[in-house]
Amino acid sequence: MSTFDERKKSFEKKFAHDEELQFKISARRNKYIGEWASKILGYNPDQEKEYIQSVIKADFAEAGDEDVFRKIKADLKDHNISDKEVRKKMDELNEKAKSDFK
């Protein structure tokens, strides 16, 4: 195998690893944001589990975080939580999720 082929294979492995890590971080962030929102909504433990799953599934609607943001925003519309608060919490929990994988 040539040096170029070895470098190419190395970059492909790194890319796959980075993508997998980002997926895990997003899923963990979605779990955390689901827990946060479910507490505001006053859900019991069983409802909380179902709600967290619905938040995780919402992330598959489109690329990026806007699908999760829209779900959380819509679910919390009657609880006087601003868009800014939701985005701030998502950012905060994304950092927490990143630190979980370090």
Steps between C-alpha positions, in 0.01 A plus 500: 500500500637841414544782748216687331266201543600468865432870563167475321398200710611682817292809413198283424529327839534833679199641316288193589613523863422874518155449347420219744617713792288795387195271470556374856543854633178615329306201632629563853416872473151409383461269799606780734272758337214249519564452872508876553177562309320206659568645846346831391203310356459310829527152353526186712794261438314293238381810314852640521647191330245521220557872461878461482453241224274741311767773521768260375273393213423862414868549419465266202249730325772711335870578523606736776342594830200703383267198507576440868476871577156523337374197693619630836372851424156367402479272804594782738288773336261514798781522756638846421842372384660728242677390181819644647467285813443183293800572276718584800400177673567300181847655474571438867388137478695449178816598690405263782451220245839574343667476839336160553705362209839646595 
